[in-house]
Amino acid sequence: MTIDFEKSSRSLVSIFGIFLALFIVSCEDDDHAHEEEHTDAEGFILESSSETEVYREFKGTKTGSIILNAGETLELSVHFLGDDGKEL
């Protein structure tokens, strides 16, 4: 089994880019009062459906990787991390 690092990193960057775009768009054009402050996430964890941590990014440190072959799918959940590294 050969792992093509360039393709893997491109896939991961694409996934993160889509996630980031959706996150940014979700805060635009809201029509509710801004009485609540937004919490800034310092990182996030991606977990598989079996609740196994697959990927973590916290304050610039990255652990884990996601590799999928053509036609494969993977269901992930996202958990945001605060300054202390705990889930928000």
MMTF fields as JSON, N, C-alpha, C and O atoms, coordinates in Angstrom:
{
  "mmtfVersion": "1.0.0",
  "mmtfProducer": "UNKNOWN",
  "numBonds": 351,
  "numAtoms": 352,
  "numGroups": 88,
  "numChains": 1,
  "numModels": 1,
  "chainsPerModel": [1],
  "groupsPerChain": [88],
  "chainIdList": ["A"],
  "bondAtomList": [4, 2, 8, 6, 12, 10, 16, 14, 20, 18, 24, 22, 28, 26, 32, 30, 36, 34, 40, 38, 44, 42, 48, 46, 52, 50, 56, 54, 60, 58, 64, 62, 68, 66, 72, 70, 76, 74, 80, 78, 84, 82, 88, 86, 92, 90, 96, 94, 100, 98, 104, 102, 108, 106, 112, 110, 116, 114, 120, 118, 124, 122, 128, 126, 132, 130, 136, 134, 140, 138, 144, 142, 148, 146, 152, 150, 156, 154, 160, 158, 164, 162, 168, 166, 172, 170, 176, 174, 180, 178, 184, 182, 188, 186, 192, 190, 196, 194, 200, 198, 204, 202, 208, 206, 212, 210, 216, 214, 220, 218, 224, 222, 228, 226, 232, 230, 236, 234, 240, 238, 244, 242, 248, 246, 252, 250, 256, 254, 260, 258, 264, 262, 268, 266, 272, 270, 276, 274, 280, 278, 284, 282, 288, 286, 292, 290, 296, 294, 300, 298, 304, 302, 308, 306, 312, 310, 316, 314, 320, 318, 324, 322, 328, 326, 332, 330, 336, 334, 340, 338, 344, 342, 348, 346],
  "bondOrderList": [1, 1, 1, 1, 1, 1, 1, 1, 1, 1, 1, 1, 1, 1, 1, 1, 1, 1, 1, 1, 1, 1, 1, 1, 1, 1, 1, 1, 1, 1, 1, 1, 1, 1, 1, 1, 1, 1, 1, 1, 1, 1, 1, 1, 1, 1, 1, 1, 1, 1, 1, 1, 1, 1, 1, 1, 1, 1, 1, 1, 1, 1, 1, 1, 1, 1, 1, 1, 1, 1, 1, 1, 1, 1, 1, 1, 1, 1, 1, 1, 1, 1, 1, 1, 1, 1, 1],
  "groupList": [{"groupName": "MET", "atomNameList": ["N", "CA", "C", "O"], "elementList": ["N", "C", "C", "O"], "formalChargeList": [0, 0, 0, 0], "bondAtomList": [1, 0, 2, 1, 3, 2], "bondOrderList": [1, 1, 2], "singleLetterCode": "M", "chemCompType": "L-PEPTIDE LINKING"}, {"groupName": "THR", "atomNameList": ["N", "CA", "C", "O"], "elementList": ["N", "C", "C", "O"], "formalChargeList": [0, 0, 0, 0], "bondAtomList": [1, 0, 2, 1, 3, 2], "bondOrderList": [1, 1, 2], "singleLetterCode": "T", "chemCompType": "L-PEPTIDE LINKING"}, {"groupName": "ILE", "atomNameList": ["N", "CA", "C", "O"], "elementList": ["N", "C", "C", "O"], "formalChargeList": [0, 0, 0, 0], "bondAtomList": [1, 0, 2, 1, 3, 2], "bondOrderList": [1, 1, 2], "singleLetterCode": "I", "chemCompType": "L-PEPTIDE LINKING"}, {"groupName": "ASP", "atomNameList": ["N", "CA", "C", "O"], "elementList": ["N", "C", "C", "O"], "formalChargeList": [0, 0, 0, 0], "bondAtomList": [1, 0, 2, 1, 3, 2], "bondOrderList": [1, 1, 2], "singleLetterCode": "D", "chemCompType": "L-PEPTIDE LINKING"}, {"groupName": "PHE", "atomNameList": ["N", "CA", "C", "O"], "elementList": ["N", "C", "C", "O"], "formalChargeList": [0, 0, 0, 0], "bondAtomList": [1, 0, 2, 1, 3, 2], "bondOrderList": [1, 1, 2], "singleLetterCode": "F", "chemCompType": "L-PEPTIDE LINKING"}, {"groupName": "GLU", "atomNameList": ["N", "CA", "C", "O"], "elementList": ["N", "C", "C", "O"], "formalChargeList": [0, 0, 0, 0], "bondAtomList": [1, 0, 2, 1, 3, 2], "bondOrderList": [1, 1, 2], "singleLetterCode": "E", "chemCompType": "L-PEPTIDE LINKING"}, {"groupName": "LYS", "atomNameList": ["N", "CA", "C", "O"], "elementList": ["N", "C", "C", "O"], "formalChargeList": [0, 0, 0, 0], "bondAtomList": [1, 0, 2, 1, 3, 2], "bondOrderList": [1, 1, 2], "singleLetterCode": "K", "chemCompType": "L-PEPTIDE LINKING"}, {"groupName": "SER", "atomNameList": ["N", "CA", "C", "O"], "elementList": ["N", "C", "C", "O"], "formalChargeList": [0, 0, 0, 0], "bondAtomList": [1, 0, 2, 1, 3, 2], "bondOrderList": [1, 1, 2], "singleLetterCode": "S", "chemCompType": "L-PEPTIDE LINKING"}, {"groupName": "ARG", "atomNameList": ["N", "CA", "C", "O"], "elementList": ["N", "C", "C", "O"], "formalChargeList": [0, 0, 0, 0], "bondAtomList": [1, 0, 2, 1, 3, 2], "bondOrderList": [1, 1, 2], "singleLetterCode": "R", "chemCompType": "L-PEPTIDE LINKING"}, {"groupName": "LEU", "atomNameList": ["N", "CA", "C", "O"], "elementList": ["N", "C", "C", "O"], "formalChargeList": [0, 0, 0, 0], "bondAtomList": [1, 0, 2, 1, 3, 2], "bondOrderList": [1, 1, 2], "singleLetterCode": "L", "chemCompType": "L-PEPTIDE LINKING"}, {"groupName": "VAL", "atomNameList": ["N", "CA", "C", "O"], "elementList": ["N", "C", "C", "O"], "formalChargeList": [0, 0, 0, 0], "bondAtomList": [1, 0, 2, 1, 3, 2], "bondOrderList": [1, 1, 2], "singleLetterCode": "V", "chemCompType": "L-PEPTIDE LINKING"}, {"groupName": "GLY", "atomNameList": ["N", "CA", "C", "O"], "elementList": ["N", "C", "C", "O"], "formalChargeList": [0, 0, 0, 0], "bondAtomList": [1, 0, 2, 1, 3, 2], "bondOrderList": [1, 1, 2], "singleLetterCode": "G", "chemCompType": "PEPTIDE LINKING"}, {"groupName": "ALA", "atomNameList": ["N", "CA", "C", "O"], "elementList": ["N", "C", "C", "O"], "formalChargeList": [0, 0, 0, 0], "bondAtomList": [1, 0, 2, 1, 3, 2], "bondOrderList": [1, 1, 2], "singleLetterCode": "A", "chemCompType": "L-PEPTIDE LINKING"}, {"groupName": "CYS", "atomNameList": ["N", "CA", "C", "O"], "elementList": ["N", "C", "C", "O"], "formalChargeList": [0, 0, 0, 0], "bondAtomList": [1, 0, 2, 1, 3, 2], "bondOrderList": [1, 1, 2], "singleLetterCode": "C", "chemCompType": "L-PEPTIDE LINKING"}, {"groupName": "HIS", "atomNameList": ["N", "CA", "C", "O"], "elementList": ["N", "C", "C", "O"], "formalChargeList": [0, 0, 0, 0], "bondAtomList": [1, 0, 2, 1, 3, 2], "bondOrderList": [1, 1, 2], "singleLetterCode": "H", "chemCompType": "L-PEPTIDE LINKING"}, {"groupName": "TYR", "atomNameList": ["N", "CA", "C", "O"], "elementList": ["N", "C", "C", "O"], "formalChargeList": [0, 0, 0, 0], "bondAtomList": [1, 0, 2, 1, 3, 2], "bondOrderList": [1, 1, 2], "singleLetterCode": "Y", "chemCompType": "L-PEPTIDE LINKING"}, {"groupName": "ASN", "atomNameList": ["N", "CA", "C", "O"], "elementList": ["N", "C", "C", "O"], "formalChargeList": [0, 0, 0, 0], "bondAtomList": [1, 0, 2, 1, 3, 2], "bondOrderList": [1, 1, 2], "singleLetterCode": "N", "chemCompType": "L-PEPTIDE LINKING"}],
  "groupTypeList": [0, 1, 2, 3, 4, 5, 6, 7, 7, 8, 7, 9, 10, 7, 2, 4, 11, 2, 4, 9, 12, 9, 4, 2, 10, 7, 13, 5, 3, 3, 3, 14, 12, 14, 5, 5, 5, 14, 1, 3, 12, 5, 11, 4, 2, 9, 5, 7, 7, 7, 5, 1, 5, 10, 15, 8, 5, 4, 6, 11, 1, 6, 1, 11, 7, 2, 2, 9, 16, 12, 11, 5, 1, 9, 5, 9, 7, 10, 14, 4, 9, 11, 3, 3, 11, 6, 5, 9],
  "groupIdList": [1, 2, 3, 4, 5, 6, 7, 8, 9, 10, 11, 12, 13, 14, 15, 16, 17, 18, 19, 20, 21, 22, 23, 24, 25, 26, 27, 28, 29, 30, 31, 32, 33, 34, 35, 36, 37, 38, 39, 40, 41, 42, 43, 44, 45, 46, 47, 48, 49, 50, 51, 52, 53, 54, 55, 56, 57, 58, 59, 60, 61, 62, 63, 64, 65, 66, 67, 68, 69, 70, 71, 72, 73, 74, 75, 76, 77, 78, 79, 80, 81, 82, 83, 84, 85, 86, 87, 88],
  "secStructList": [7, 7, 7, 7, 2, 2, 2, 2, 2, 2, 2, 2, 2, 2, 2, 2, 2, 2, 2, 2, 2, 2, 2, 2, 2, 2, 6, 1, 1, 7, 7, 1, 7, 7, 7, 1, 7, 7, 7, 7, 7, 1, 3, 3, 3, 3, 3, 3, 6, 6, 1, 7, 3, 3, 3, 3, 3, 3, 6, 6, 3, 3, 3, 3, 7, 7, 7, 7, 7, 6, 6, 7, 7, 7, 7, 3, 3, 3, 3, 3, 3, 7, 6, 6, 1, 1, 5, 7],
  "xCoordList": [0.851, 0.0, 0.893, 1.739, 0.71, 1.502, 0.639, -0.488, 1.192, 0.482, 1.1, 2.29, 0.299, 0.755, 0.522, -0.603, 1.603, 1.493, 0.872, 0.077, 1.235, 0.711, -0.806, -1.505, -1.324, -2.772, -3.467, -4.534, -2.86, -3.459, -3.547, -4.579, -2.466, -2.483, -3.442, -4.088, -3.541, -4.496, -5.928, -6.758, -6.215, -7.56, -7.875, -8.97, -6.915, -7.127, -7.319, -8.183, -6.522, -6.656, -8.012, -8.644, -8.461, -9.773, -10.892, -11.803, -10.823, -11.835, -11.842, -12.903, -10.663, -10.568, -11.062, -11.726, -10.741, -11.183, -12.698, -13.285, -13.328, -14.79, -15.387, -16.327, -14.828, -15.299, -15.16, -16.086, -14.015, -13.774, -14.737, -15.263, -14.966, -15.891, -17.305, -17.979, -17.744, -19.076, -19.147, -20.165, -18.079, -18.033, -18.122, -18.849, -17.389, -17.386, -18.753, -19.269, -19.336, -20.628, -21.732, -22.687, -21.613, -22.671, -22.812, -23.852, -21.806, -21.866, -22.249, -22.348, -22.466, -22.805, -24.315, -25.083, -24.719, -26.108, -27.108, -28.207, -26.739, -27.705, -28.556, -28.088, -29.792, -30.688, -31.158, -32.267, -30.324, -30.654, -29.767, -28.715, -30.209, -29.44, -28.14, -28.104, -27.088, -25.774, -25.545, -24.553, -26.46, -26.334, -25.327, -24.703, -25.166, -24.22, -22.888, -22.84, -21.816, -20.502, -20.205, -20.67, -19.429, -18.994, -17.737, -16.86, -17.658, -16.476, -15.507, -15.894, -14.259, -13.234, -12.666, -12.194, -12.714, -12.141, -10.646, -10.219, -9.865, -8.413, -8.0, -6.824, -8.966, -8.671, -9.925, -11.026, -9.737, -10.865, -10.382, -9.206, -11.318, -11.073, -12.065, -13.238, -11.599, -12.485, -12.561, -11.534, -13.774, -13.984, -14.778, -15.67, -14.437, -15.191, -16.497, -16.724, -17.35, -18.643, -18.489, -19.418, -17.315, -17.056, -16.435, -15.923, -16.485, -15.972, -14.461, -13.95, -13.754, -12.298, -11.764, -12.196, -10.829, -10.235, -9.373, -8.434, -9.704, -8.998, -7.976, -6.871, -8.348, -7.491, -7.729, -8.853, -6.641, -6.736, -5.831, -4.704, -6.364, -5.553, -5.827, -6.964, -4.752, -4.894, -3.698, -2.559, -3.963, -2.935, -1.761, -0.599, -2.079, -1.06, -0.45, 0.267, -0.704, -0.174, -1.205, -2.368, -0.765, -1.661, -1.246, -0.06, -2.225, -1.962, -3.009, -4.155, -2.6, -3.499, -3.556, -2.982, -4.256, -4.417, -5.689, -6.235, -6.14, -7.326, -6.941, -6.505, -7.108, -6.781, -7.973, -8.431, -8.463, -9.568, -9.182, -8.549, -9.563, -9.381, -10.579, -11.617, -10.441, -11.528, -12.769, -12.697, -13.897, -15.157, -15.471, -16.598, -14.519, -14.757, -15.381, -15.195, -16.117, -16.694, -16.335, -16.017, -16.389, -16.078, -16.955, -16.942, -17.707, -18.556, -17.775, -17.292, -17.656, -16.893, -17.755, -18.671, -17.455, -18.07, -16.965, -15.819, -17.324, -16.358, -16.627, -17.771, -15.557, -15.649, -14.648, -13.454, -15.124, -14.26, -13.612, -14.212, -12.37, -11.594, -11.357, -11.106, -11.437, -11.159, -9.679, -8.875, -9.312, -7.919, -7.258, -6.055, -8.045, -7.505, -7.43, -6.994, -7.844, -7.804, -9.018, -9.104, -9.959, -11.171, -12.261, -12.262, -13.187, -14.281, -15.179, -15.521, -15.552, -16.443, -17.872, -18.771],
  "yCoordList": [-1.173, 0.0, 1.231, 1.391, 2.08, 3.29, 4.49, 4.636, 5.336, 6.543, 7.724, 8.003, 8.399, 9.581, 10.788, 11.269, 11.268, 12.353, 13.598, 14.282, 13.894, 15.105, 15.028, 15.999, 13.885, 13.733, 13.741, 14.335, 13.078, 13.027, 14.415, 14.789, 15.184, 16.522, 17.436, 18.292, 17.261, 18.054, 17.743, 18.646, 16.463, 16.071, 16.669, 17.187, 16.597, 17.131, 18.643, 19.183, 19.319, 20.773, 21.11, 22.089, 20.308, 20.542, 20.387, 21.213, 19.324, 19.096, 20.256, 20.773, 20.663, 21.759, 23.063, 23.855, 23.293, 24.502, 24.584, 25.644, 23.469, 23.435, 23.699, 24.48, 23.036, 23.224, 24.688, 25.259, 25.294, 26.684, 27.622, 28.56, 27.372, 28.211, 28.139, 29.161, 26.941, 26.797, 27.488, 28.091, 27.403, 28.041, 29.559, 30.209, 30.119, 31.57, 32.045, 33.052, 31.334, 31.719, 31.632, 32.407, 30.707, 30.535, 31.746, 31.908, 32.589, 33.765, 35.04, 36.1, 34.967, 36.154, 36.348, 35.391, 37.579, 37.949, 37.375, 36.973, 37.334, 36.88, 38.066, 39.204, 37.792, 38.873, 38.755, 39.173, 38.195, 38.146, 39.136, 39.551, 39.493, 40.432, 39.774, 38.575, 40.557, 40.033, 40.181, 40.767, 39.651, 39.736, 38.73, 38.961, 37.619, 36.6, 36.822, 37.223, 36.557, 36.635, 35.314, 34.255, 35.392, 34.182, 33.661, 34.436, 32.368, 31.747, 31.422, 30.836, 31.797, 31.477, 30.099, 29.828, 29.239, 27.903, 27.977, 28.643, 27.3, 27.246, 25.994, 25.812, 25.134, 23.912, 23.09, 23.513, 21.893, 20.994, 19.552, 19.275, 18.647, 17.211, 16.646, 17.021, 15.742, 14.997, 13.576, 12.922, 13.098, 11.749, 10.921, 11.427, 9.632, 8.709, 8.351, 8.738, 7.616, 7.237, 6.318, 6.188, 5.672, 4.833, 5.64, 5.073, 6.975, 7.915, 7.808, 8.1, 7.385, 7.335, 8.634, 9.062, 9.256, 10.495, 10.167, 9.376, 10.786, 10.542, 11.647, 11.378, 12.883, 14.04, 15.094, 15.293, 15.774, 16.855, 17.993, 17.783, 19.201, 20.399, 21.338, 21.75, 21.673, 22.523, 23.452, 23.004, 24.757, 25.797, 25.507, 25.649, 25.099, 24.878, 23.494, 23.16, 22.677, 21.319, 20.369, 20.364, 19.562, 18.639, 17.205, 16.875, 16.354, 14.932, 14.134, 14.561, 12.973, 12.1, 12.464, 13.464, 11.64, 11.89, 11.214, 10.331, 11.639, 11.06, 10.657, 11.484, 9.378, 8.868, 8.07, 7.133, 8.443, 7.729, 7.388, 8.188, 6.211, 5.833, 6.326, 6.656, 6.376, 6.827, 5.982, 4.753, 6.64, 5.952, 5.651, 5.263, 5.814, 5.557, 6.782, 7.909, 6.55, 7.646, 7.457, 6.351, 8.526, 8.488, 9.515, 10.692, 9.08, 9.985, 10.467, 9.663, 11.778, 12.369, 13.353, 13.963, 13.499, 14.56, 15.514, 15.11, 16.784, 17.821, 18.295, 18.552, 18.408, 18.925, 20.073, 19.881, 21.257, 22.425, 22.469, 22.069, 22.964, 23.016, 24.453, 25.326, 24.697, 26.012, 26.175, 25.311, 27.28, 27.575, 26.476, 26.242, 25.808, 24.78, 23.405, 22.447, 23.284, 22.014, 21.145, 20.032, 21.646, 20.887, 21.274, 22.376, 20.346, 20.577, 21.715, 21.811, 22.576, 23.698, 23.225, 24.024],
  "zCoordList": [0.0, 0.0, 0.0, 0.88, -0.964, -1.081, -0.712, -1.183, 0.135, 0.543, -0.188, -0.042, -0.959, -1.675, -0.77, -0.632, -0.156, 0.815, 0.204, 0.848, -1.043, -1.684, -1.841, -1.549, -2.298, -2.457, -1.105, -0.953, -0.118, 1.218, 1.821, 2.378, 1.713, 2.303, 1.546, 2.151, 0.229, -0.547, -0.129, -0.018, 0.101, 0.534, 1.893, 2.113, 2.803, 4.143, 4.099, 4.791, 3.295, 3.156, 2.54, 2.936, 1.577, 0.963, 1.983, 2.042, 2.788, 3.816, 4.8, 5.15, 5.246, 6.2, 5.574, 6.242, 4.293, 3.604, 3.505, 3.724, 3.177, 3.104, 4.477, 4.62, 5.486, 6.856, 7.273, 7.849, 6.985, 7.356, 6.625, 7.224, 5.337, 4.567, 5.148, 5.281, 5.488, 6.092, 7.444, 7.785, 8.208, 9.521, 9.386, 10.137, 8.437, 8.238, 7.746, 8.231, 6.795, 6.233, 7.282, 7.239, 8.212, 9.21, 10.124, 10.763, 10.202, 11.077, 10.331, 10.95, 9.031, 8.257, 8.17, 8.263, 7.994, 7.718, 8.716, 8.332, 9.976, 10.967, 11.391, 11.409, 11.727, 12.091, 13.539, 13.87, 14.39, 15.811, 16.57, 16.085, 17.744, 18.569, 19.016, 19.29, 19.087, 19.462, 20.957, 21.392, 21.727, 23.173, 23.707, 24.743, 23.005, 23.434, 22.734, 21.571, 23.455, 22.838, 22.143, 22.565, 21.079, 20.399, 21.079, 21.461, 21.226, 21.802, 20.682, 19.672, 20.855, 19.868, 20.156, 21.261, 19.164, 19.297, 19.016, 18.073, 19.822, 19.629, 18.875, 18.559, 18.587, 17.857, 17.677, 18.029, 17.116, 16.919, 16.869, 16.631, 17.099, 17.017, 16.014, 16.018, 15.151, 14.268, 14.809, 14.99, 15.068, 15.593, 14.598, 13.917, 14.526, 13.681, 14.376, 15.523, 13.682, 14.259, 15.466, 16.263, 15.612, 16.787, 17.927, 18.892, 17.806, 18.806, 19.011, 20.092, 17.96, 17.977, 17.387, 16.317, 18.086, 17.582, 16.368, 16.456, 15.23, 13.981, 13.719, 13.249, 14.022, 13.731, 14.796, 15.257, 15.182, 16.167, 15.71, 15.26, 15.84, 15.618, 16.781, 17.014, 17.518, 18.692, 18.776, 18.911, 18.696, 18.766, 17.828, 18.208, 16.604, 15.585, 15.568, 14.624, 16.572, 16.612, 16.016, 16.419, 15.048, 14.36, 14.664, 14.627, 14.964, 15.163, 14.403, 14.258, 13.924, 13.185, 11.719, 11.286, 10.962, 9.532, 9.046, 9.707, 7.898, 7.273, 5.862, 5.062, 5.568, 4.237, 3.729, 4.384, 2.574, 1.94, 0.512, -0.177, 0.077, -1.316, -2.11, -1.536, -3.41, -4.274, -4.02, -3.992, -3.838, -3.621, -2.168, -1.861, -1.266, 0.151, 0.808, 0.349, 1.876, 2.651, 4.113, 4.549, 4.85, 6.275, 6.968, 6.608, 7.949, 8.71, 9.926, 10.723, 10.06, 11.156, 11.928, 11.376, 13.201, 13.995, 14.426, 14.619, 14.575, 14.92, 16.341, 16.717, 17.128, 18.489, 18.599, 18.366, 18.949, 19.059, 20.434, 21.431, 20.473, 21.71, 22.14, 21.309, 23.443, 24.011, 24.312, 23.962, 24.961, 25.304, 26.126, 26.009, 26.95, 27.836, 27.178, 27.817, 25.918, 25.211, 25.454, 24.935, 26.241, 26.527, 25.534, 24.986, 25.315, 24.381, 24.856, 26.034, 23.907, 24.228, 24.327, 24.589]
}
